[in-house]
Amino acid sequence: MFKMGESVVPDMPKTMEVVCTDDSCEFDMAGLHFTYDMPDDTGVDAFSCPYCGGDVAEIEV
Ligand SMILES: [Zn+2]
């Protein structure tokens, strides 16, 4: 019987692309690169626009 080997592909730290939800804000898009130490449940709610301080939304790229 085969024994499943350990995965050789480590989970990469999560990345996400965010945009400012304020249409009038000049901030366009930014990529957030998480570290391994970031809790898994850290979401876009934890961040705000670095330009206007408003909410940001995650986008799929
Ligand atoms: Zn903004």
N, CA, C, O and the ligand as a Tripos MOL2 file, in Angstrom:
@<TRIPOS>MOLECULE
protein
  245   243    62     0     0
PROTEIN
NO_CHARGES

@<TRIPOS>ATOM
      1 N           0.8400   -1.1970    0.0000 N.3       1 MET1
      2 CA          0.0000    0.0000    0.0000 C.3       1 MET1
      3 C           0.8740    1.2460    0.0000 C.2       1 MET1
      4 O           1.8400    1.3570    0.7550 O.2       1 MET1
      5 N           0.5100    2.1640   -0.8560 N.am      2 PHE2
      6 CA          1.2710    3.4080   -0.9240 C.3       2 PHE2
      7 C           1.0110    4.2820    0.2930 C.2       2 PHE2
      8 O          -0.1010    4.3750    0.8110 O.2       2 PHE2
      9 N           2.0700    4.9010    0.7100 N.am      3 LYS3
     10 CA          1.9130    5.8750    1.7930 C.3       3 LYS3
     11 C           2.0270    7.2630    1.1790 C.2       3 LYS3
     12 O           2.9610    7.5440    0.4280 O.2       3 LYS3
     13 N           1.0970    8.1050    1.4950 N.am      4 MET4
     14 CA          1.1460    9.4640    0.9520 C.3       4 MET4
     15 C           2.3520   10.2060    1.4980 C.2       4 MET4
     16 O           2.5580   10.2790    2.7100 O.2       4 MET4
     17 N           3.1550   10.7590    0.5810 N.am      5 GLY5
     18 CA          4.3150   11.5090    1.0240 C.3       5 GLY5
     19 C           3.9220   12.8740    1.5570 C.2       5 GLY5
     20 O           2.8240   13.3720    1.3120 O.2       5 GLY5
     21 N           4.8240   13.4450    2.2710 N.am      6 GLU6
     22 CA          4.5560   14.7970    2.7400 C.3       6 GLU6
     23 C           4.5590   15.7510    1.5560 C.2       6 GLU6
     24 O           5.3360   15.6000    0.6140 O.2       6 GLU6
     25 N           3.6990   16.7080    1.6240 N.am      7 SER7
     26 CA          3.6500   17.6960    0.5520 C.3       7 SER7
     27 C           4.9760   18.4370    0.4850 C.2       7 SER7
     28 O           5.5160   18.8790    1.4990 O.2       7 SER7
     29 N           5.4860   18.5620   -0.7350 N.am      8 VAL8
     30 CA          6.7390   19.2890   -0.9060 C.3       8 VAL8
     31 C           6.4730   20.7340   -1.3110 C.2       8 VAL8
     32 O           7.4020   21.5210   -1.4930 O.2       8 VAL8
     33 N           5.2020   21.0690   -1.4500 N.am      9 VAL9
     34 CA          4.8500   22.4310   -1.8290 C.3       9 VAL9
     35 C           4.3410   23.1770   -0.5990 C.2       9 VAL9
     36 O           3.2300   22.9300   -0.1300 O.2       9 VAL9
     37 N           5.1480   24.0770   -0.0880 N.am     10 PRO10
     38 CA          4.6930   24.8190    1.0900 C.3      10 PRO10
     39 C           3.6060   25.8110    0.7120 C.2      10 PRO10
     40 O           3.5560   26.3120   -0.4110 O.2      10 PRO10
     41 N           2.7430   26.0780    1.6740 N.am     11 ASP11
     42 CA          1.7400   27.1070    1.4310 C.3      11 ASP11
     43 C           2.4310   28.4550    1.3650 C.2      11 ASP11
     44 O           3.1260   28.8610    2.2960 O.2      11 ASP11
     45 N           2.2320   29.1360    0.2620 N.am     12 MET12
     46 CA          2.8180   30.4690    0.1440 C.3      12 MET12
     47 C           2.0120   31.4540    0.9680 C.2      12 MET12
     48 O           0.8000   31.3040    1.1260 O.2      12 MET12
     49 N           2.6960   32.4660    1.4940 N.am     13 PRO13
     50 CA          1.9330   33.5050    2.1860 C.3      13 PRO13
     51 C           0.9030   34.0980    1.2330 C.2      13 PRO13
     52 O           1.1430   34.2360    0.0330 O.2      13 PRO13
     53 N          -0.2270   34.4390    1.7900 N.am     14 LYS14
     54 CA         -1.3190   34.9390    0.9650 C.3      14 LYS14
     55 C          -0.9920   36.3150    0.3940 C.2      14 LYS14
     56 O          -0.3290   37.1340    1.0300 O.2      14 LYS14
     57 N          -1.4730   36.5430   -0.8160 N.am     15 THR15
     58 CA         -1.3950   37.8800   -1.3950 C.3      15 THR15
     59 C          -2.7870   38.2630   -1.8600 C.2      15 THR15
     60 O          -3.5890   37.4000   -2.2140 O.2      15 THR15
     61 N          -3.0660   39.5220   -1.8590 N.am     16 MET16
     62 CA         -4.3290   39.9880   -2.4170 C.3      16 MET16
     63 C          -4.1400   41.3500   -3.0480 C.2      16 MET16
     64 O          -3.2740   42.1310   -2.6530 O.2      16 MET16
     65 N          -4.9710   41.6120   -4.0370 N.am     17 GLU17
     66 CA         -4.9610   42.9180   -4.6870 C.3      17 GLU17
     67 C          -6.1660   43.6920   -4.1760 C.2      17 GLU17
     68 O          -7.2770   43.1680   -4.0990 O.2      17 GLU17
     69 N          -5.9250   44.9350   -3.8330 N.am     18 VAL18
     70 CA         -7.0240   45.7370   -3.3040 C.3      18 VAL18
     71 C          -7.1420   47.0460   -4.0770 C.2      18 VAL18
     72 O          -6.1720   47.5510   -4.6420 O.2      18 VAL18
     73 N          -8.3480   47.5710   -4.0830 N.am     19 VAL19
     74 CA         -8.6170   48.8810   -4.6660 C.3      19 VAL19
     75 C          -9.3780   49.7020   -3.6260 C.2      19 VAL19
     76 O         -10.0460   49.1560   -2.7480 O.2      19 VAL19
     77 N          -9.2640   51.0120   -3.7440 N.am     20 CYS20
     78 CA        -10.0340   51.8860   -2.8690 C.3      20 CYS20
     79 C         -11.4860   51.8850   -3.3480 C.2      20 CYS20
     80 O         -11.7560   51.8880   -4.5490 O.2      20 CYS20
     81 N         -12.4060   51.8790   -2.3970 N.am     21 THR21
     82 CA        -13.8250   51.8450   -2.7630 C.3      21 THR21
     83 C         -14.3680   53.2370   -3.0670 C.2      21 THR21
     84 O         -15.5080   53.3830   -3.5080 O.2      21 THR21
     85 N         -13.5520   54.2520   -2.8300 N.am     22 ASP22
     86 CA        -13.9900   55.6190   -3.1170 C.3      22 ASP22
     87 C         -13.6390   55.9640   -4.5670 C.2      22 ASP22
     88 O         -12.4640   56.0490   -4.9250 O.2      22 ASP22
     89 N         -14.6430   56.1560   -5.3770 N.am     23 ASP23
     90 CA        -14.4060   56.4180   -6.7970 C.3      23 ASP23
     91 C         -13.6020   57.6870   -7.0390 C.2      23 ASP23
     92 O         -12.9190   57.8020   -8.0560 O.2      23 ASP23
     93 N         -13.6770   58.6280   -6.1240 N.am     24 SER24
     94 CA        -12.9780   59.8910   -6.3190 C.3      24 SER24
     95 C         -11.5520   59.8570   -5.7950 C.2      24 SER24
     96 O         -10.8170   60.8370   -5.9230 O.2      24 SER24
     97 N         -11.1580   58.7390   -5.2080 N.am     25 CYS25
     98 CA         -9.8130   58.6190   -4.6640 C.3      25 CYS25
     99 C          -8.8240   58.3040   -5.7790 C.2      25 CYS25
    100 O          -9.1200   57.5330   -6.6920 O.2      25 CYS25
    101 N          -7.6610   58.9050   -5.6910 N.am     26 GLU26
    102 CA         -6.6420   58.7020   -6.7160 C.3      26 GLU26
    103 C          -5.8760   57.3980   -6.5430 C.2      26 GLU26
    104 O          -5.1340   56.9760   -7.4300 O.2      26 GLU26
    105 N          -6.0660   56.7710   -5.3980 N.am     27 PHE27
    106 CA         -5.3930   55.4860   -5.1590 C.3      27 PHE27
    107 C          -6.0090   54.4320   -6.0680 C.2      27 PHE27
    108 O          -7.2230   54.2230   -6.0530 O.2      27 PHE27
    109 N          -5.1840   53.7780   -6.8470 N.am     28 ASP28
    110 CA         -5.7270   52.8630   -7.8440 C.3      28 ASP28
    111 C          -5.7920   51.4320   -7.3440 C.2      28 ASP28
    112 O          -6.8770   50.8820   -7.1550 O.2      28 ASP28
    113 N          -4.6520   50.8420   -7.1340 N.am     29 MET29
    114 CA         -4.6280   49.4280   -6.8000 C.3      29 MET29
    115 C          -3.3290   49.1180   -6.0930 C.2      29 MET29
    116 O          -2.3020   49.7340   -6.3750 O.2      29 MET29
    117 N          -3.3650   48.1780   -5.1860 N.am     30 ALA30
    118 CA         -2.1460   47.7700   -4.5080 C.3      30 ALA30
    119 C          -2.2010   46.2870   -4.2140 C.2      30 ALA30
    120 O          -3.2690   45.7100   -4.0060 O.2      30 ALA30
    121 N          -1.0480   45.6970   -4.2040 N.am     31 GLY31
    122 CA         -0.9660   44.2900   -3.8270 C.3      31 GLY31
    123 C          -0.5050   44.1860   -2.3910 C.2      31 GLY31
    124 O           0.4830   44.8060   -1.9990 O.2      31 GLY31
    125 N          -1.2260   43.3980   -1.6030 N.am     32 LEU32
    126 CA         -0.8270   43.1670   -0.2210 C.3      32 LEU32
    127 C          -0.1530   41.8080   -0.1480 C.2      32 LEU32
    128 O          -0.7040   40.8030   -0.5950 O.2      32 LEU32
    129 N           1.0210   41.7900    0.4110 N.am     33 HIS33
    130 CA          1.7540   40.5410    0.5400 C.3      33 HIS33
    131 C           1.8600   40.1860    2.0070 C.2      33 HIS33
    132 O           2.5440   40.8540    2.7820 O.2      33 HIS33
    133 N           1.1790   39.1370    2.3640 N.am     34 PHE34
    134 CA          1.1480   38.7270    3.7580 C.3      34 PHE34
    135 C           2.3960   37.9250    4.1110 C.2      34 PHE34
    136 O           3.0530   37.3570    3.2390 O.2      34 PHE34
    137 N           2.7000   37.8890    5.3690 N.am     35 THR35
    138 CA          3.7830   37.0300    5.8380 C.3      35 THR35
    139 C           3.1910   35.7440    6.3910 C.2      35 THR35
    140 O           1.9830   35.6350    6.6020 O.2      35 THR35
    141 N           4.0510   34.7880    6.6160 N.am     36 TYR36
    142 CA          3.5970   33.5290    7.1960 C.3      36 TYR36
    143 C           2.9730   33.7410    8.5670 C.2      36 TYR36
    144 O           2.1510   32.9400    9.0130 O.2      36 TYR36
    145 N           3.3640   34.8180    9.2320 N.am     37 ASP37
    146 CA          2.8790   35.0360   10.5910 C.3      37 ASP37
    147 C           1.5110   35.6920   10.6370 C.2      37 ASP37
    148 O           0.8970   35.7910   11.7000 O.2      37 ASP37
    149 N           1.0350   36.1400    9.4820 N.am     38 MET38
    150 CA         -0.2710   36.7850    9.4600 C.3      38 MET38
    151 C          -1.3640   35.7400    9.7030 C.2      38 MET38
    152 O          -1.3790   34.6940    9.0530 O.2      38 MET38
    153 N          -2.2670   36.0180   10.6270 N.am     39 PRO39
    154 CA         -3.3460   35.0360   10.8520 C.3      39 PRO39
    155 C          -4.1390   34.7750    9.5760 C.2      39 PRO39
    156 O          -4.3630   35.6840    8.7760 O.2      39 PRO39
    157 N          -4.5570   33.5360    9.3970 N.am     40 ASP40
    158 CA         -5.2680   33.1560    8.1820 C.3      40 ASP40
    159 C          -6.5460   33.9510    7.9710 C.2      40 ASP40
    160 O          -6.9720   34.1830    6.8400 O.2      40 ASP40
    161 N          -7.1460   34.3630    9.0750 N.am     41 ASP41
    162 CA         -8.4300   35.0420    8.9300 C.3      41 ASP41
    163 C          -8.2830   36.5490    8.7550 C.2      41 ASP41
    164 O          -9.2690   37.2860    8.7860 O.2      41 ASP41
    165 N          -7.0350   37.0020    8.5700 N.am     42 THR42
    166 CA         -6.8570   38.4190    8.2860 C.3      42 THR42
    167 C          -7.3940   38.7090    6.8940 C.2      42 THR42
    168 O          -6.9360   38.1350    5.9070 O.2      42 THR42
    169 N          -8.3540   39.5910    6.8290 N.am     43 GLY43
    170 CA         -8.9750   39.8790    5.5440 C.3      43 GLY43
    171 C          -8.8310   41.3320    5.1800 C.2      43 GLY43
    172 O          -8.1190   42.1010    5.8250 O.2      43 GLY43
    173 N          -9.5250   41.6780    4.1340 N.am     44 VAL44
    174 CA         -9.4240   43.0320    3.6140 C.3      44 VAL44
    175 C          -9.9630   44.0510    4.6240 C.2      44 VAL44
    176 O          -9.6090   45.2290    4.5780 O.2      44 VAL44
    177 N         -10.8110   43.5870    5.5260 N.am     45 ASP45
    178 CA        -11.3690   44.4840    6.5450 C.3      45 ASP45
    179 C         -10.2850   45.0580    7.4500 C.2      45 ASP45
    180 O         -10.4820   46.0940    8.0860 O.2      45 ASP45
    181 N          -9.1500   44.3860    7.5020 N.am     46 ALA46
    182 CA         -8.0800   44.8250    8.3810 C.3      46 ALA46
    183 C          -7.3060   46.0030    7.7890 C.2      46 ALA46
    184 O          -6.4600   46.5980    8.4580 O.2      46 ALA46
    185 N          -7.6010   46.3330    6.5370 N.am     47 PHE47
    186 CA         -6.8200   47.3550    5.8580 C.3      47 PHE47
    187 C          -7.7020   48.5150    5.4120 C.2      47 PHE47
    188 O          -8.9150   48.3830    5.2530 O.2      47 PHE47
    189 N          -7.0510   49.6430    5.2180 N.am     48 SER48
    190 CA         -7.7630   50.7960    4.6890 C.3      48 SER48
    191 C          -6.8830   51.4500    3.6390 C.2      48 SER48
    192 O          -5.6880   51.1680    3.5470 O.2      48 SER48
    193 N          -7.4870   52.3250    2.8500 N.am     49 CYS49
    194 CA         -6.7550   52.9870    1.7890 C.3      49 CYS49
    195 C          -5.6140   53.8200    2.3720 C.2      49 CYS49
    196 O          -5.8440   54.6320    3.2680 O.2      49 CYS49
    197 N          -4.3900   53.6320    1.8780 N.am     50 PRO50
    198 CA         -3.2550   54.3990    2.3920 C.3      50 PRO50
    199 C          -3.2880   55.8510    1.9510 C.2      50 PRO50
    200 O          -2.5250   56.6760    2.4520 O.2      50 PRO50
    201 N          -4.1560   56.1560    1.0290 N.am     51 TYR51
    202 CA         -4.2050   57.5200    0.4970 C.3      51 TYR51
    203 C          -5.2920   58.3490    1.1730 C.2      51 TYR51
    204 O          -5.0230   59.4410    1.6720 O.2      51 TYR51
    205 N          -6.5050   57.8350    1.1900 N.am     52 CYS52
    206 CA         -7.6080   58.6170    1.7680 C.3      52 CYS52
    207 C          -8.1020   58.0310    3.0790 C.2      52 CYS52
    208 O          -8.9040   58.6600    3.7680 O.2      52 CYS52
    209 N          -7.6430   56.8480    3.4340 N.am     53 GLY53
    210 CA         -8.0720   56.2510    4.6970 C.3      53 GLY53
    211 C          -9.4080   55.5500    4.6230 C.2      53 GLY53
    212 O          -9.9180   55.0580    5.6300 O.2      53 GLY53
    213 N          -9.9790   55.5020    3.4250 N.am     54 GLY54
    214 CA        -11.2790   54.8410    3.2740 C.3      54 GLY54
    215 C         -11.1370   53.3320    3.1760 C.2      54 GLY54
    216 O         -10.0500   52.7690    3.3070 O.2      54 GLY54
    217 N         -12.2660   52.7090    2.9430 N.am     55 ASP55
    218 CA        -12.2790   51.2490    2.8460 C.3      55 ASP55
    219 C         -11.6420   50.7970    1.5270 C.2      55 ASP55
    220 O         -11.6780   51.5030    0.5200 O.2      55 ASP55
    221 N         -11.0700   49.6170    1.5720 N.am     56 VAL56
    222 CA        -10.5750   49.0070    0.3470 C.3      56 VAL56
    223 C         -11.3430   47.7100    0.1090 C.2      56 VAL56
    224 O         -11.8860   47.1050    1.0330 O.2      56 VAL56
    225 N         -11.3700   47.3090   -1.1400 N.am     57 ALA57
    226 CA        -12.0500   46.0760   -1.5130 C.3      57 ALA57
    227 C         -11.0760   45.1650   -2.2270 C.2      57 ALA57
    228 O         -10.2410   45.6110   -3.0130 O.2      57 ALA57
    229 N         -11.1970   43.8860   -1.9410 N.am     58 GLU58
    230 CA        -10.3350   42.9210   -2.6130 C.3      58 GLU58
    231 C         -10.8440   42.6960   -4.0260 C.2      58 GLU58
    232 O         -12.0500   42.6510   -4.2700 O.2      58 GLU58
    233 N          -9.9080   42.5560   -4.9490 N.am     59 ILE59
    234 CA        -10.2820   42.2670   -6.3270 C.3      59 ILE59
    235 C          -9.5730   41.0080   -6.7910 C.2      59 ILE59
    236 O          -8.5000   40.6640   -6.2940 O.2      59 ILE59
    237 N         -10.1660   40.3450   -7.7200 N.am     60 GLU60
    238 CA         -9.5350   39.1710   -8.3430 C.3      60 GLU60
    239 C          -8.7470   39.6440   -9.5520 C.2      60 GLU60
    240 O          -9.2490   40.4270  -10.3590 O.2      60 GLU60
    241 N          -7.5190   39.1730   -9.6780 N.am     61 VAL61
    242 CA         -6.7020   39.5520  -10.8270 C.3      61 VAL61
    243 C          -6.3400   38.3240  -11.6370 C.2      61 VAL61
    244 O          -5.6510   38.4350  -12.6520 O.2      61 VAL61
    245 ZN         -8.7320   55.9430   -1.1440 Zn       62 ZN62
@<TRIPOS>BOND
     1     1     2 1
     2     2     3 1
     3     3     4 2
     4     3     5 am
     5     5     6 1
     6     6     7 1
     7     7     8 2
     8     7     9 am
     9     9    10 1
    10    10    11 1
    11    11    12 2
    12    11    13 am
    13    13    14 1
    14    14    15 1
    15    15    16 2
    16    15    17 am
    17    17    18 1
    18    18    19 1
    19    19    20 2
    20    19    21 am
    21    21    22 1
    22    22    23 1
    23    23    24 2
    24    23    25 am
    25    25    26 1
    26    26    27 1
    27    27    28 2
    28    27    29 am
    29    29    30 1
    30    30    31 1
    31    31    32 2
    32    31    33 am
    33    33    34 1
    34    34    35 1
    35    35    36 2
    36    35    37 am
    37    37    38 1
    38    38    39 1
    39    39    40 2
    40    39    41 am
    41    41    42 1
    42    42    43 1
    43    43    44 2
    44    43    45 am
    45    45    46 1
    46    46    47 1
    47    47    48 2
    48    47    49 am
    49    49    50 1
    50    50    51 1
    51    51    52 2
    52    51    53 am
    53    53    54 1
    54    54    55 1
    55    55    56 2
    56    55    57 am
    57    57    58 1
    58    58    59 1
    59    59    60 2
    60    59    61 am
    61    61    62 1
    62    62    63 1
    63    63    64 2
    64    63    65 am
    65    65    66 1
    66    66    67 1
    67    67    68 2
    68    67    69 am
    69    69    70 1
    70    70    71 1
    71    71    72 2
    72    71    73 am
    73    73    74 1
    74    74    75 1
    75    75    76 2
    76    75    77 am
    77    77    78 1
    78    78    79 1
    79    79    80 2
    80    79    81 am
    81    81    82 1
    82    82    83 1
    83    83    84 2
    84    83    85 am
    85    85    86 1
    86    86    87 1
    87    87    88 2
    88    87    89 am
    89    89    90 1
    90    90    91 1
    91    91    92 2
    92    91    93 am
    93    93    94 1
    94    94    95 1
    95    95    96 2
    96    95    97 am
    97    97    98 1
    98    98    99 1
    99    99   100 2
   100    99   101 am
   101   101   102 1
   102   102   103 1
   103   103   104 2
   104   103   105 am
   105   105   106 1
   106   106   107 1
   107   107   108 2
   108   107   109 am
   109   109   110 1
   110   110   111 1
   111   111   112 2
   112   111   113 am
   113   113   114 1
   114   114   115 1
   115   115   116 2
   116   115   117 am
   117   117   118 1
   118   118   119 1
   119   119   120 2
   120   119   121 am
   121   121   122 1
   122   122   123 1
   123   123   124 2
   124   123   125 am
   125   125   126 1
   126   126   127 1
   127   127   128 2
   128   127   129 am
   129   129   130 1
   130   130   131 1
   131   131   132 2
   132   131   133 am
   133   133   134 1
   134   134   135 1
   135   135   136 2
   136   135   137 am
   137   137   138 1
   138   138   139 1
   139   139   140 2
   140   139   141 am
   141   141   142 1
   142   142   143 1
   143   143   144 2
   144   143   145 am
   145   145   146 1
   146   146   147 1
   147   147   148 2
   148   147   149 am
   149   149   150 1
   150   150   151 1
   151   151   152 2
   152   151   153 am
   153   153   154 1
   154   154   155 1
   155   155   156 2
   156   155   157 am
   157   157   158 1
   158   158   159 1
   159   159   160 2
   160   159   161 am
   161   161   162 1
   162   162   163 1
   163   163   164 2
   164   163   165 am
   165   165   166 1
   166   166   167 1
   167   167   168 2
   168   167   169 am
   169   169   170 1
   170   170   171 1
   171   171   172 2
   172   171   173 am
   173   173   174 1
   174   174   175 1
   175   175   176 2
   176   175   177 am
   177   177   178 1
   178   178   179 1
   179   179   180 2
   180   179   181 am
   181   181   182 1
   182   182   183 1
   183   183   184 2
   184   183   185 am
   185   185   186 1
   186   186   187 1
   187   187   188 2
   188   187   189 am
   189   189   190 1
   190   190   191 1
   191   191   192 2
   192   191   193 am
   193   193   194 1
   194   194   195 1
   195   195   196 2
   196   195   197 am
   197   197   198 1
   198   198   199 1
   199   199   200 2
   200   199   201 am
   201   201   202 1
   202   202   203 1
   203   203   204 2
   204   203   205 am
   205   205   206 1
   206   206   207 1
   207   207   208 2
   208   207   209 am
   209   209   210 1
   210   210   211 1
   211   211   212 2
   212   211   213 am
   213   213   214 1
   214   214   215 1
   215   215   216 2
   216   215   217 am
   217   217   218 1
   218   218   219 1
   219   219   220 2
   220   219   221 am
   221   221   222 1
   222   222   223 1
   223   223   224 2
   224   223   225 am
   225   225   226 1
   226   226   227 1
   227   227   228 2
   228   227   229 am
   229   229   230 1
   230   230   231 1
   231   231   232 2
   232   231   233 am
   233   233   234 1
   234   234   235 1
   235   235   236 2
   236   235   237 am
   237   237   238 1
   238   238   239 1
   239   239   240 2
   240   239   241 am
   241   241   242 1
   242   242   243 1
   243   243   244 2
@<TRIPOS>SUBSTRUCTURE
     1 MET1         2 RESIDUE 1 A MET
     2 PHE2         6 RESIDUE 1 A PHE
     3 LYS3        10 RESIDUE 1 A LYS
     4 MET4        14 RESIDUE 1 A MET
     5 GLY5        18 RESIDUE 1 A GLY
     6 GLU6        22 RESIDUE 1 A GLU
     7 SER7        26 RESIDUE 1 A SER
     8 VAL8        30 RESIDUE 1 A VAL
     9 VAL9        34 RESIDUE 1 A VAL
    10 PRO10       38 RESIDUE 1 A PRO
    11 ASP11       42 RESIDUE 1 A ASP
    12 MET12       46 RESIDUE 1 A MET
    13 PRO13       50 RESIDUE 1 A PRO
    14 LYS14       54 RESIDUE 1 A LYS
    15 THR15       58 RESIDUE 1 A THR
    16 MET16       62 RESIDUE 1 A MET
    17 GLU17       66 RESIDUE 1 A GLU
    18 VAL18       70 RESIDUE 1 A VAL
    19 VAL19       74 RESIDUE 1 A VAL
    20 CYS20       78 RESIDUE 1 A CYS
    21 THR21       82 RESIDUE 1 A THR
    22 ASP22       86 RESIDUE 1 A ASP
    23 ASP23       90 RESIDUE 1 A ASP
    24 SER24       94 RESIDUE 1 A SER
    25 CYS25       98 RESIDUE 1 A CYS
    26 GLU26      102 RESIDUE 1 A GLU
    27 PHE27      106 RESIDUE 1 A PHE
    28 ASP28      110 RESIDUE 1 A ASP
    29 MET29      114 RESIDUE 1 A MET
    30 ALA30      118 RESIDUE 1 A ALA
    31 GLY31      122 RESIDUE 1 A GLY
    32 LEU32      126 RESIDUE 1 A LEU
    33 HIS33      130 RESIDUE 1 A HIS
    34 PHE34      134 RESIDUE 1 A PHE
    35 THR35      138 RESIDUE 1 A THR
    36 TYR36      142 RESIDUE 1 A TYR
    37 ASP37      146 RESIDUE 1 A ASP
    38 MET38      150 RESIDUE 1 A MET
    39 PRO39      154 RESIDUE 1 A PRO
    40 ASP40      158 RESIDUE 1 A ASP
    41 ASP41      162 RESIDUE 1 A ASP
    42 THR42      166 RESIDUE 1 A THR
    43 GLY43      170 RESIDUE 1 A GLY
    44 VAL44      174 RESIDUE 1 A VAL
    45 ASP45      178 RESIDUE 1 A ASP
    46 ALA46      182 RESIDUE 1 A ALA
    47 PHE47      186 RESIDUE 1 A PHE
    48 SER48      190 RESIDUE 1 A SER
    49 CYS49      194 RESIDUE 1 A CYS
    50 PRO50      198 RESIDUE 1 A PRO
    51 TYR51      202 RESIDUE 1 A TYR
    52 CYS52      206 RESIDUE 1 A CYS
    53 GLY53      210 RESIDUE 1 A GLY
    54 GLY54      214 RESIDUE 1 A GLY
    55 ASP55      218 RESIDUE 1 A ASP
    56 VAL56      222 RESIDUE 1 A VAL
    57 ALA57      226 RESIDUE 1 A ALA
    58 GLU58      230 RESIDUE 1 A GLU
    59 ILE59      234 RESIDUE 1 A ILE
    60 GLU60      238 RESIDUE 1 A GLU
    61 VAL61      242 RESIDUE 1 A VAL
    62 ZN62       245 GROUP 0 **** ****
